[in-house]
Amino acid sequence: VQLQASGGGLVQPGGSLRLSCQASGIYFNNMAWYRQATGKQRELVATIRSGRNTDYADSVKGRFTISIGNPKNILHLQMNNLKPEDTAVYYCNSPTATYVWGQGTQVTVSS
């Protein structure tokens, strides 16, 4: 399974971005978004289980929303009120990191 994340970019603080993740050959039911800032370990940002039960890291709660699109091989992460500390490469994978990591998509929050 190859995971392809997209939608990153440069945005000012307070701005929004919507990330997407696609894969061929599978339908998403339990998935997650992770991020890795320069010099830091990869961290879990958001999970979705059974297609609808979501959970978020405290640092993004209330600002980020994870969802599964239609068809169900598209995963989204809506990111609002972005902060400089959200700057990182964002990756999608299962909550247990079952799949091979894709390249991720860079999100840079800066004025």
Backbone as CSV, one residue per row, in Angstrom:
resi,resn,N_x,N_y,N_z,CA_x,CA_y,CA_z,C_x,C_y,C_z
1,VAL,0.852,-1.191,0.000,0.000,0.000,0.000,0.883,1.234,0.000
2,GLN,0.606,2.118,-0.909,1.381,3.353,-0.981,0.485,4.515,-0.578
3,LEU,0.940,5.255,0.436,0.183,6.388,0.940,0.768,7.670,0.374
4,GLN,-0.083,8.543,-0.136,0.364,9.794,-0.724,-0.343,10.953,-0.048
5,ALA,0.413,11.750,0.696,-0.140,12.927,1.359,0.101,14.153,0.491
6,SER,-0.849,15.085,0.533,-0.742,16.311,-0.256,-1.497,17.431,0.433
7,GLY,-1.323,18.651,-0.082,-2.081,19.782,0.421,-1.310,20.724,1.317
8,GLY,-0.058,20.398,1.605,0.732,21.266,2.442,1.125,22.542,1.730
9,GLY,1.781,23.442,2.481,2.222,24.689,1.894,2.639,25.671,2.959
10,LEU,2.828,26.914,2.531,3.202,28.000,3.425,1.951,28.813,3.737
11,VAL,1.706,29.032,5.014,0.520,29.765,5.432,0.886,30.662,6.603
12,GLN,0.199,31.786,6.718,0.448,32.695,7.829,-0.234,32.194,9.101
13,PRO,0.264,32.576,10.252,-0.409,32.205,11.501,-1.875,32.632,11.468
14,GLY,-2.730,31.732,11.949,-4.160,31.974,11.903,-4.830,31.458,10.650
15,GLY,-4.051,31.044,9.685,-4.589,30.546,8.432,-5.033,29.097,8.502
16,SER,-5.474,28.592,7.362,-6.003,27.224,7.290,-5.394,26.469,6.112
17,LEU,-5.335,25.173,6.264,-4.943,24.263,5.192,-5.757,22.996,5.313
18,ARG,-5.955,22.321,4.187,-6.615,21.029,4.205,-5.694,20.008,3.549
19,LEU,-5.266,19.051,4.344,-4.403,17.988,3.837,-5.253,16.815,3.367
20,SER,-4.727,16.103,2.388,-5.382,14.904,1.894,-4.379,13.766,1.822
21,CYS,-4.888,12.567,1.943,-4.065,11.362,1.855,-4.843,10.345,1.039
22,GLN,-4.192,9.805,0.028,-4.846,8.814,-0.815,-4.030,7.542,-0.868
23,ALA,-4.723,6.449,-1.091,-4.067,5.165,-1.262,-4.865,4.341,-2.246
24,SER,-4.177,3.492,-2.956,-4.860,2.614,-3.885,-4.983,1.232,-3.265
25,GLY,-6.098,0.577,-3.534,-6.247,-0.811,-3.121,-6.843,-1.029,-1.756
26,ILE,-7.069,0.038,-0.981,-7.667,-0.142,0.337,-8.718,0.939,0.564
27,TYR,-9.629,0.634,1.469,-10.563,1.635,1.948,-10.172,1.989,3.380
28,PHE,-10.226,3.286,3.692,-9.838,3.747,5.013,-10.972,3.543,6.005
29,ASN,-10.618,3.002,7.170,-11.576,2.877,8.264,-10.936,3.321,9.576
30,ASN,-9.699,2.893,9.802,-8.904,3.313,10.958,-7.629,3.949,10.418
31,MET,-7.522,5.268,10.587,-6.366,5.975,10.057,-5.922,7.080,10.997
32,ALA,-4.791,7.664,10.686,-4.239,8.700,11.553,-3.367,9.661,10.749
33,TRP,-3.205,10.840,11.302,-2.231,11.817,10.809,-1.135,11.964,11.859
34,TYR,0.083,12.037,11.370,1.247,12.248,12.202,1.984,13.472,11.668
35,ARG,2.892,13.993,12.467,3.760,15.054,11.981,5.124,14.938,12.629
36,GLN,6.098,15.465,11.904,7.472,15.465,12.412,8.112,16.806,12.102
37,ALA,8.407,17.536,13.147,9.114,18.800,13.003,10.616,18.524,12.950
38,THR,11.336,19.450,12.387,12.786,19.301,12.251,13.427,19.090,13.619
39,GLY,14.212,18.036,13.733,14.911,17.758,14.969,14.072,17.112,16.051
40,LYS,12.835,16.780,15.747,11.947,16.171,16.734,11.448,14.815,16.255
41,GLN,10.935,14.034,17.191,10.372,12.741,16.837,8.995,12.919,16.190
42,ARG,8.627,11.941,15.399,7.306,11.939,14.795,6.258,11.786,15.896
43,GLU,5.192,12.568,15.795,4.154,12.513,16.813,2.787,12.291,16.167
44,LEU,1.922,11.632,16.930,0.562,11.376,16.483,-0.276,12.636,16.693
45,VAL,-0.972,13.052,15.655,-1.745,14.282,15.705,-3.244,14.006,15.852
46,ALA,-3.745,13.061,15.055,-5.190,12.790,15.055,-5.443,11.373,14.571
47,THR,-6.471,10.749,15.124,-6.874,9.413,14.688,-8.368,9.378,14.398
48,ILE,-8.739,8.473,13.522,-10.145,8.196,13.264,-10.300,6.683,13.217
49,ARG,-11.269,6.178,13.972,-11.497,4.748,14.070,-12.937,4.415,13.704
50,SER,-13.121,3.293,13.098,-14.443,2.862,12.620,-15.081,3.938,11.752
51,GLY,-14.271,4.670,11.089,-14.744,5.674,10.140,-15.315,6.935,10.737
52,ARG,-15.448,7.001,12.082,-16.117,8.183,12.640,-15.632,8.599,14.027
53,ASN,-15.009,7.730,14.792,-14.585,8.077,16.158,-13.215,8.731,16.104
54,THR,-13.169,10.000,16.496,-11.942,10.767,16.341,-11.289,11.096,17.680
55,ASP,-9.990,11.295,17.625,-9.233,11.684,18.801,-8.087,12.570,18.343
56,TYR,-7.698,13.512,19.204,-6.699,14.498,18.812,-5.676,14.715,19.911
57,ALA,-4.468,15.059,19.501,-3.465,15.513,20.449,-3.954,16.813,21.076
58,ASP,-3.604,17.014,22.333,-4.064,18.230,23.025,-3.652,19.501,22.286
59,SER,-2.501,19.464,21.642,-1.973,20.655,20.989,-2.795,21.091,19.779
60,VAL,-3.621,20.205,19.226,-4.395,20.559,18.036,-5.891,20.469,18.268
61,LYS,-6.292,20.033,19.433,-7.711,19.853,19.722,-8.458,21.170,19.555
62,GLY,-9.588,21.109,18.844,-10.376,22.302,18.597,-9.961,23.078,17.360
63,ARG,-8.809,22.715,16.786,-8.325,23.411,15.588,-8.256,22.489,14.376
64,PHE,-7.977,21.218,14.591,-7.829,20.252,13.503,-9.020,19.304,13.495
65,THR,-9.388,18.854,12.289,-10.458,17.876,12.140,-10.034,16.811,11.145
66,ILE,-10.058,15.563,11.589,-9.736,14.441,10.719,-11.032,13.839,10.192
67,SER,-11.009,13.430,8.927,-12.212,12.833,8.344,-11.828,11.909,7.201
68,ILE,-12.732,11.008,6.888,-12.569,10.115,5.740,-13.562,10.554,4.675
69,GLY,-13.040,10.716,3.474,-13.867,11.219,2.394,-14.618,10.121,1.670
70,ASN,-15.169,10.486,0.553,-15.924,9.562,-0.271,-15.396,9.666,-1.695
71,PRO,-14.816,8.686,-2.304,-14.725,7.307,-1.819,-13.793,7.168,-0.614
72,LYS,-13.893,6.032,0.058,-13.215,5.879,1.335,-11.746,5.515,1.216
73,ASN,-11.106,5.995,0.137,-9.654,5.849,0.106,-9.009,7.222,0.133
74,ILE,-9.758,8.196,0.697,-9.231,9.544,0.869,-9.392,9.945,2.330
75,LEU,-8.297,10.398,2.920,-8.279,10.861,4.302,-7.969,12.351,4.284
76,HIS,-8.667,13.118,5.124,-8.433,14.558,5.174,-8.014,14.997,6.570
77,LEU,-7.307,16.121,6.626,-7.032,16.803,7.879,-7.260,18.291,7.628
78,GLN,-8.354,18.808,8.166,-8.632,20.231,8.082,-7.941,20.914,9.253
79,MET,-7.069,21.864,8.938,-6.284,22.542,9.961,-6.632,24.017,9.949
80,ASN,-7.200,24.486,11.040,-7.576,25.896,11.174,-6.758,26.562,12.269
81,ASN,-6.739,27.881,12.231,-6.008,28.663,13.239,-4.589,28.118,13.433
82,LEU,-3.887,27.975,12.343,-2.554,27.379,12.393,-1.582,28.264,13.145
83,LYS,-0.652,27.612,13.833,0.347,28.291,14.642,1.730,27.917,14.132
84,PRO,2.730,28.744,14.398,4.095,28.403,13.957,4.553,27.035,14.456
85,GLU,4.098,26.633,15.628,4.503,25.324,16.160,3.848,24.154,15.435
86,ASP,2.934,24.429,14.518,2.360,23.372,13.685,3.253,23.056,12.482
87,THR,4.305,23.830,12.296,5.220,23.599,11.183,5.870,22.230,11.303
88,ALA,5.717,21.422,10.259,6.226,20.052,10.280,5.927,19.393,8.943
89,VAL,6.491,18.217,8.756,6.069,17.352,7.655,4.953,16.463,8.199
90,TYR,3.847,16.435,7.494,2.675,15.681,7.923,2.557,14.391,7.111
91,TYR,2.273,13.313,7.814,2.161,11.985,7.217,0.827,11.349,7.594
92,CYS,0.351,10.457,6.744,-0.802,9.639,7.096,-0.349,8.180,7.227
93,ASN,-1.058,7.457,8.070,-0.792,6.036,8.270,-1.911,5.495,9.147
94,SER,-1.875,4.234,9.437,-2.852,3.692,10.361,-2.470,4.109,11.788
95,PRO,-3.386,3.961,12.749,-3.031,4.325,14.133,-1.891,3.496,14.709
96,THR,-1.614,2.350,14.124,-0.494,1.534,14.577,0.654,1.548,13.567
97,ALA,0.602,2.505,12.648,1.664,2.675,11.648,1.912,1.380,10.881
98,THR,0.830,0.797,10.406,0.895,-0.492,9.715,1.576,-0.402,8.362
99,TYR,1.358,0.712,7.692,1.792,0.809,6.302,3.179,1.435,6.184
100,VAL,3.771,1.258,5.020,5.046,1.910,4.741,4.813,3.425,4.707
101,TRP,5.722,4.177,5.335,5.559,5.620,5.360,5.737,6.219,3.976
102,GLY,4.851,7.138,3.627,5.013,7.888,2.393,5.936,9.076,2.626
103,GLN,6.017,9.959,1.642,6.936,11.091,1.730,6.419,12.203,2.618
104,GLY,5.137,12.272,2.854,4.590,13.338,3.665,4.426,14.623,2.883
105,THR,3.830,15.618,3.540,3.638,16.913,2.918,4.038,17.999,3.909
106,GLN,4.815,18.962,3.442,5.373,19.993,4.316,4.341,21.075,4.591
107,VAL,4.188,21.386,5.865,3.357,22.511,6.296,4.255,23.496,7.015
108,THR,4.266,24.733,6.542,5.072,25.779,7.154,4.154,26.936,7.536
109,VAL,4.162,27.271,8.811,3.335,28.365,9.320,4.274,29.492,9.737
110,SER,4.230,30.573,8.983,5.166,31.655,9.225,4.627,32.940,8.636
111,SER,4.959,34.043,9.287,4.571,35.349,8.761,5.706,35.928,7.924
